[in-house]
């Protein structure tokens, strides 16, 4: 797990936000929710205003059973919409 996190960190520092988010959506299509959540996290760190990705990240968190984190992400989508 530590090695996987290190690889994700290195990839995150080298790749663009859109490339990382594309990977997140590919992981979703493959049913790999854990990888999708990791990629969404990295992509949204680089591009925090990406509303659709944040919404899809929130749904991914719901599917993973992390309702508190999903609620926080949906709240951020709402805050971005109300600006």
Buried (B, 14 or more C-beta within 10 A) or exposed (E): EEEEEEEBEEBBEEBEBEBBBBBBBEBBEEEBBEBBBBBBBBBBEBBEEBEEBBBBBBBBBBBBEBEEBBEEBBEBBEEBEEE
